[in-house]
Structure formats: structure tokens, C-alpha cells
């Protein structure tokens, strides 16, 4: 016997449905890409577009990853500074948002793994100590492998670990560099995408038997727009009760997502 969904589950399903319906009004492949990148919902994508994304090596963008959680946590942590002073309360609030985000995208094994990696990033932020973060990352890897040893052969698991390592070791230096030219919150969001891409690219090259070498170039080209799509898309979800604001944010996300679609179209003329 299957029990009826609870009130929270129904509410989250309603949010997913409303977000999907609104993005459908944007039209085109760029519109169908947004719910995939924000909520992992690829139901609107055509088979042709899904194959185009796969061939270009960009299909992973529609699988919610540790980088998505890190971008969302960075956004919530920064926004909370306007209402909460202490770092610890802000981290607790951010953790709560991440839990709701995890439930919103539905806790599949890959999403749960991304959530664990995001918890490592939050710990690194809370302690400000990279050594503690390294210990937490090692513990998270051990726990995930104990729960499912076969993940060791899963490229997604390896990429998730590499991305998290990039956020711990590279992101702070990259953020410090960009802070010279832009606000701290924007520098942090750019640093997250850049650090994850830098650490994951060598492994993507290693997987060149499965992924075209050109896909590495495609991933580098689209990397700068991943964070803006994630941020504006997530804010659009939060502001669904205020349709005009949500729609404006989705228009911005749609503008960036068209670049991802344009890059993926290069795969049509590239060698397999």
C-alpha cells in the first residue's frame, strides 16, 4: 500500500510543477534547460536536445551537483548577512535552506551525495580551517563509499569529490583575486564555478573515451554562465509567489541559458 503524500511533499511538488509551467512559457531549448539546471527536471527537454547536450558533454549540467549546492549556499549565506549578524546562525539558516533545496530537487542518490559534499563546504566556511575541511571531506568520502562501494567506479562520484576539493582548496584564492575588481558576493560565486571546472577538467580529459575532447572546451566556455543561471533560477523559485519578479529573474536566466544551448549546437558539426 502506498501512503498519500504528506503536506510538505505536496507543496514541494506544486512548486516544481509551477516552475516547470512558467519556464515552458519561455520557449525553445533554452527554456527547457532552466528547470533541468535548477531542479534536475528534464521532462520538458526533447530527445533531440537531450542527445545534443550529451554529445557536447554538457548533459551533466542538468544533474544537480555539489557545485549547485555550493552556489546556492553561498547565495543564501550572503543574503542572510542583511538580517543576521553572527556567522553560526547564518550557517544554520543556510543548512536549513539546503535541506529544503535537497527535498525540492528530490533526494536521489546523486542529490544526496551532492548534499553531503555541500555539508563539507559549510563546515569549511564555519571553521575557516582548510585542515578541518580536508578531514570532513575524507570522512564524507569514506561514509559514501561504505554505504555504496560501487560509487568508486562512478564518474559522477569522482567529479563530485573533485569539485568539492576545488571549492575547498582553490576557491578562496580565486575569490581573493576577483575581489579586487568586483563585490565579494559576485567574486565568490564566480570562484565556485571556476574552481570546480579547473579541478574536474583533467578527469573529464581522462574520460575522453566516453566524452569528446571538444566537450572539455565546451565546458570551459559555458562555465561562466552556470553560476548566473543557478542564482537567478533559484531566486525565481523562491519568488514564485511574486510572479512579476520571478518572471524577470527567469528572463535573465533564459538569456544566459541560450549561450549553453548555442555552445551545445556546436556538437552537430564536431566529430563524435
C-alpha atoms as one frame of an Amber mdcrd trajectory, in Angstrom:
protein
   0.000   0.000   0.000   1.280   3.430  -0.985   0.589   6.164   1.552  -0.680
   9.551   0.481   1.978  12.200   0.110   2.428  14.490   3.099   1.671  18.209
   3.144   5.328  19.193   2.604   5.739  16.746  -0.290   2.587  18.080  -1.958
   3.744  21.671  -1.520   7.201  20.934  -2.991   5.610  19.035  -5.902   3.408
  22.079  -6.528   6.462  24.351  -6.609   8.198  22.056  -9.112   5.085  21.960
 -11.288   4.580  25.743 -11.236   8.237  26.379 -12.006   8.115  23.922 -14.907
   4.970  25.556 -16.312   6.451  29.065 -16.101   9.749  28.104 -17.752   7.802
  26.391 -20.526   6.408  29.807 -21.451   9.957  30.991 -22.197  10.034  28.673
 -25.174  12.861  26.958 -27.015  15.549  24.637 -25.727  16.911  27.407 -23.508
  13.616  27.492 -21.642  13.549  23.732 -21.098  17.161  23.825 -19.899  16.443
  26.023 -16.857  14.331  23.572 -14.793  16.953  20.923 -15.560  19.814  23.066
 -14.261  17.915  24.298 -11.181  15.811  21.297 -10.143  17.174  18.447 -12.252
  13.825  18.315 -14.092  14.472  17.369 -17.732  10.875  16.388 -18.570  10.423
  19.340 -20.936  13.539  18.614 -22.999  13.125  16.999 -26.397  15.033  13.814
 -27.204  16.964  15.707 -29.875  18.099  18.377 -27.431  18.966  15.818 -24.745
  21.130  13.965 -27.286  22.720  17.254 -28.351  23.632  18.006 -24.722  25.019
  14.502 -24.260  27.146  14.671 -27.403  28.573  18.049 -26.409  29.429  16.736
 -22.926  27.118  19.236 -21.222  24.382  16.873 -20.049  25.862  16.884 -16.539
  24.606  20.472 -16.158  21.072  19.129 -15.741  22.122  16.879 -12.849  22.087
  18.787  -9.559  25.623  18.576  -8.193  27.716  19.692  -5.255  28.584  22.840
  -7.216  24.874  23.734  -7.436  24.509  23.318  -3.696  27.664  25.349  -3.104
  26.396  28.219  -5.277  23.016  28.173  -3.513  24.657  28.067  -0.080  26.957
  30.970  -0.994  23.938  33.000  -2.120  21.849  32.248   0.997  24.822  32.827
   3.306  25.482  36.223   1.694  21.812  37.308   1.697  21.380  36.317   5.350
  24.001  38.857   6.396  21.379  41.594   5.977  19.159  40.123   8.715  21.511
  38.007  10.860  24.804  39.131  12.359  26.576  36.031  13.703  28.256  33.537
  11.390  26.928  30.457  13.199  23.220  31.436  12.938  23.764  32.224   9.266
  25.310  28.792   8.713  22.375  27.130  10.487  19.929  29.104   8.317  21.884
  28.171   5.183  21.829  24.496   6.207  18.046  24.692   6.536  17.720  26.173
   3.057  19.977  23.460   1.638  17.813  20.787   3.242  14.693  22.275   1.659
  16.536  22.596  -1.662  17.537  18.927  -1.417  13.888  17.939  -0.847  12.770
  20.217  -3.686  15.040  18.549  -6.249  14.108  15.149  -4.713  16.704  13.146
  -2.777  18.066  10.755  -5.388  21.444   9.114  -4.615  23.331  11.717  -6.669
  21.473  14.584  -4.972  22.129  13.132  -1.506  25.802  12.856  -2.444  25.782
  16.484  -3.524  24.166  17.396  -0.216  26.897  15.629   1.734  29.563  17.496
  -0.235  27.750  20.777   0.400  27.834  19.999   4.130  31.623  19.711   3.848
  31.765  23.160   2.245  29.616  24.615   5.022  31.946  23.100   7.616  34.919
  24.669   5.856  33.140  28.015   5.935  32.179  27.618   9.610  35.664  26.730
  10.837  37.689  28.772   8.363  40.216  25.953   8.631  41.157  24.034   5.488
  42.596  21.181   7.556  39.215  20.602   9.199  37.589  20.729   5.766  40.020
  18.124   4.426  39.167  15.819   7.347  35.454  16.370   6.730  35.870  15.627
   3.013  37.776  12.417   3.794  35.063  11.389   6.255  32.314  12.142   3.709
  34.068  10.103   1.013  34.535   7.184   3.415  30.896   7.307   4.533  29.553
   7.415   0.973  31.779   4.510  -0.098  30.784   2.466   2.943  27.136   2.995
   2.038  27.745   2.125  -1.622  31.261   0.872  -2.566  30.309   0.780  -6.253
  30.337   4.585  -6.296  34.122   4.334  -6.570  33.584   3.391 -10.242  31.018
   6.141 -10.834  32.456   9.141 -12.750  29.801  11.319 -11.129  31.155  10.466
  -7.682  34.724  11.272  -8.709  33.655  14.562 -10.287  31.691  15.463  -7.149
  34.729  14.841  -4.947  36.997  16.810  -7.296  34.563  19.725  -7.432  34.347
  19.810  -3.638  38.140  19.717  -3.405  38.292  22.652  -5.794  35.866  24.621
  -3.647  37.991  23.962  -0.549  41.483  24.488  -1.959  41.160  26.776  -4.991
  38.011  28.849  -4.493  39.384  31.029  -1.628  42.391  32.157  -3.708  40.276
  32.747  -6.808  37.770  34.725  -4.747  40.563  36.871  -3.273  41.777  37.655
  -6.795  38.353  38.653  -8.158  37.507  40.712  -5.063  39.922  43.314  -6.386
  37.553  44.040  -9.265  34.032  43.203  -8.050  31.816  42.780  -4.955  32.680
  39.923  -2.600  29.433  38.002  -3.221  29.937  38.040  -7.008  33.597  37.072
  -6.646  32.604  34.096  -4.506  30.016  32.823  -6.960  32.476  33.101  -9.876
  35.184  31.422  -7.788  32.910  28.439  -7.091  32.260  27.719 -10.791  35.881
  28.369 -11.788  37.378  26.184  -9.045  35.043  23.281  -9.778  35.789  23.485
 -13.511  39.571  23.608 -13.022  39.628  20.514 -10.798  37.170  18.499 -12.891
  38.635  19.239 -16.332  41.646  16.856 -16.046  39.325  13.976 -15.134  36.986
  14.851 -17.996  40.006  14.619 -20.303  40.819  11.232 -18.749  37.293  10.156
 -19.674  37.898  11.183 -23.270  36.995   7.660 -24.357  33.447   8.463 -23.251
  33.469  12.243 -23.679  34.745  14.112 -26.726  37.881  16.164 -26.151  35.887
  19.085 -27.573  33.473  18.711 -24.657  36.244  19.942 -22.358  36.380  23.143
 -24.396  32.575  23.359 -24.385  32.509  23.030 -20.579  35.108  25.761 -20.164
  33.165  28.065 -22.494  29.858  27.659 -20.636  31.377  27.692 -17.114  30.961
  31.493 -16.635  27.170  31.327 -17.115  26.457  28.328 -14.846  26.522  30.403
 -11.653  24.278  33.221 -13.010  21.709  30.671 -14.219  21.788  28.861 -10.874
  21.471  32.064  -8.827  18.711  33.708 -10.877  16.862  30.412 -11.286  16.966
  29.642  -7.560  15.778  33.162  -6.704  12.983  32.759  -9.262  11.847  29.614
  -7.426  11.859  31.468  -4.085   9.891  34.357  -5.601   7.219  32.272  -7.334
   4.590  33.868  -5.036   5.550  37.215  -6.646   5.105  36.376 -10.378   6.487
  39.634 -11.884   9.791  39.390 -10.003  10.074  35.665 -10.659   9.452  36.230
 -14.380  12.125  38.953 -14.627  14.678  36.643 -12.989  13.724  33.840 -15.369
  14.206  36.155 -18.351  17.745  36.827 -17.101  18.370  33.093 -16.617  16.949
  32.435 -20.091  19.380  34.934 -21.629  22.324  33.058 -20.083  20.924  29.601
 -20.874  20.726  30.484 -24.566  24.527  30.593 -24.519  24.627  26.998 -23.214
  22.264  25.921 -25.988  24.363  27.754 -28.600  27.538  26.010 -27.418  25.816
  22.606 -27.391  24.793  23.151 -31.025  28.467  23.120 -32.000  28.379  19.358
 -31.405  26.314  18.930 -34.557  29.310  19.791 -36.723  32.014  18.411 -34.411
  33.461  14.895 -34.737  31.985  12.246 -32.442
